[in-house]
Amino acid sequence: MIYVILSDIHSNIQAFDAVVKSIHREKDVSIICAGDVIGYGANPVECINVMRENNIKSVLGNHDAALVGKMDISRLVPHAREAINWTNGEIKKKDVDYLDQLPFVLSENEFQVVHGTLDAPEEFVYLTSSRDASRTFETLKKRICFVGHTHRPGAYMEMDGKIYQFSKKEIILDDDANYIINVGSVGQPRDYDNRASYCVYYPTEGIVEFRRVKYDIKSAKSAITKAGLPESLGERLLTGW
């Protein structure tokens, strides 16, 4: 069994479809999402359907939580609030129920998954520094924690009481270290690379591989415009920021 961990799909069905197509080239794969299936983009229903069709496990992201009333929507920036209100008018009760039942944290054999941080998963804190990472490492019950939320792929390693931050295309896991790995974003990358981002974890080999996938960005941008969502949500897809 290998694991694909992805995050922050954000109703971008063009990116999500491209990633799922790429994943299906692998055999014996379990797919897990680190939250934010919806928000920003124009195809929330389609993205939720893909989650169901592919039996993708997921944790709750902050945009998901805002839609189902588990986070105050005022905590989102104005364009994000506008997208959530628009999404609320598009999805059906079964879709709301689907998001509502998602947990804040998932635990698998060797790893945990959370949207923001393990120490306060319901607060959706951005993990952007070694100081943030230290609190999650203190709470970590497994060897690895996969996260999303910042839309920027990268990793932290804890070893011999020290924390190291780095960014690589492939991580060979050290048996004596713990890791926090941000898988980036499928639907709205923010690291100046506009390709969809996700990770593949090979437990037997002890390797985590970061992957990028090209998708039809112009179609995703056009769908946002046609839906009447803020133009900036489509424009940022072009720059990857």
SVG drawing of the C-alpha trace seen along z (x, -y; Angstrom):
<svg xmlns="http://www.w3.org/2000/svg" viewBox="-30 -41 50 44">
<polyline fill="none" stroke="black" stroke-width="0.4" points="0.0,0.0 1.2,-3.5 -0.5,-6.7 -1.3,-9.8 -1.9,-12.8 -3.4,-15.9 -5.0,-19.1 -6.8,-22.4 -8.7,-21.3 -10.9,-24.4 -13.6,-23.5 -11.1,-23.4 -12.4,-20.4 -10.0,-20.9 -7.0,-20.5 -8.6,-17.7 -9.5,-15.6 -5.9,-16.0 -4.5,-14.9 -6.8,-11.9 -5.9,-10.8 -2.2,-11.0 -2.8,-9.0 -4.7,-6.2 -1.5,-5.3 -0.3,-3.8 -1.4,-0.5 -2.7,0.2 -3.2,-3.4 -5.1,-5.0 -5.9,-8.7 -6.3,-11.1 -7.1,-14.8 -5.9,-17.3 -9.0,-19.4 -10.6,-22.3 -12.5,-20.4 -14.5,-23.5 -14.1,-27.3 -12.7,-29.8 -13.5,-27.7 -16.6,-27.2 -17.2,-23.4 -17.8,-22.4 -20.4,-19.7 -18.2,-18.1 -15.2,-18.0 -17.3,-16.4 -18.6,-13.8 -15.0,-12.9 -14.1,-12.5 -17.0,-10.1 -16.4,-8.2 -12.7,-7.6 -13.3,-6.8 -11.0,-9.6 -10.8,-10.1 -10.5,-13.7 -10.2,-15.9 -12.1,-19.2 -10.5,-22.3 -11.3,-25.9 -13.4,-26.6 -15.3,-23.3 -15.8,-24.2 -17.0,-27.7 -19.6,-26.3 -21.0,-23.8 -20.9,-26.3 -17.9,-24.9 -15.9,-28.0 -17.0,-31.7 -17.1,-32.7 -15.9,-36.2 -12.4,-34.7 -12.1,-34.3 -10.9,-37.2 -13.7,-38.9 -13.3,-37.0 -13.2,-33.7 -16.4,-34.6 -18.0,-35.6 -17.0,-32.2 -18.4,-30.3 -21.7,-32.2 -21.9,-31.4 -21.0,-27.7 -23.8,-27.5 -26.3,-28.3 -24.9,-25.7 -24.5,-22.5 -27.2,-20.2 -27.9,-19.0 -26.1,-15.7 -23.0,-17.7 -23.2,-19.7 -23.8,-16.5 -20.7,-15.0 -18.5,-17.9 -20.1,-18.1 -19.0,-14.5 -15.3,-15.0 -13.1,-14.8 -10.5,-17.4 -7.7,-14.7 -7.1,-11.4 -4.7,-8.7 -3.3,-6.0 -0.6,-3.3 2.4,-5.6 1.0,-9.1 -1.6,-11.6 -3.4,-14.2 -4.7,-17.6 -5.4,-20.8 -3.5,-23.2 -1.8,-22.1 -2.2,-19.1 -2.2,-21.0 -5.3,-23.0 -6.9,-21.4 -10.2,-23.2 -8.5,-26.6 -6.9,-26.2 -3.6,-27.8 -1.2,-28.3 2.0,-26.3 4.7,-28.6 7.6,-28.4 9.7,-26.1 7.9,-27.5 4.5,-26.5 6.0,-23.1 7.3,-22.5 3.7,-22.5 2.6,-20.0 5.6,-17.8 4.8,-17.8 1.3,-16.5 2.3,-14.1 1.4,-10.5 2.9,-9.0 6.1,-9.5 4.7,-11.8 2.0,-14.5 0.7,-15.6 -0.8,-19.1 -2.1,-21.6 -3.7,-25.1 -0.7,-27.3 -0.9,-26.0 2.9,-25.8 4.7,-22.4 7.6,-21.8 8.7,-20.0 9.9,-20.2 12.1,-17.5 12.6,-17.0 15.7,-15.2 17.8,-15.2 15.7,-18.0 16.2,-20.3 13.8,-21.3 14.9,-21.8 12.8,-23.3 13.4,-22.4 12.0,-21.9 12.8,-19.0 11.2,-17.0 11.9,-13.8 12.4,-13.1 14.2,-10.0 12.9,-9.5 15.4,-9.0 14.4,-6.3 15.4,-8.6 13.4,-11.7 9.8,-12.9 8.3,-14.9 5.6,-17.5 5.0,-17.5 2.9,-20.2 1.6,-18.6 0.8,-22.0 -2.5,-22.6 -4.3,-20.9 -6.6,-23.8 -4.8,-27.0 -1.0,-26.7 0.8,-29.6 4.4,-28.9 4.7,-30.6 4.2,-27.2 0.7,-27.1 0.7,-23.3 -1.4,-21.2 0.6,-19.8 0.4,-16.6 2.6,-14.0 3.1,-10.2 4.2,-8.3 5.9,-5.0 6.0,-3.4 8.1,-0.4 10.8,-2.4 10.5,-5.3 10.2,-7.9 7.9,-10.9 7.8,-12.3 6.3,-15.7 4.6,-15.8 3.2,-18.5 0.6,-18.1 -0.3,-20.5 -4.0,-21.2 -6.3,-23.4 -6.0,-26.6 -7.8,-28.8 -10.9,-26.6 -10.8,-26.8 -10.4,-30.6 -13.2,-30.9 -15.5,-28.9 -14.8,-31.2 -15.7,-34.2 -18.9,-32.6 -20.0,-31.8 -19.8,-35.5 -17.1,-34.9 -14.3,-37.5 -12.0,-37.8 -8.9,-37.7 -9.7,-34.1 -9.2,-33.1 -6.3,-35.4 -4.2,-34.0 -4.4,-30.5 -2.3,-31.8 0.6,-33.0 0.4,-30.2 0.2,-32.8"/>
</svg>
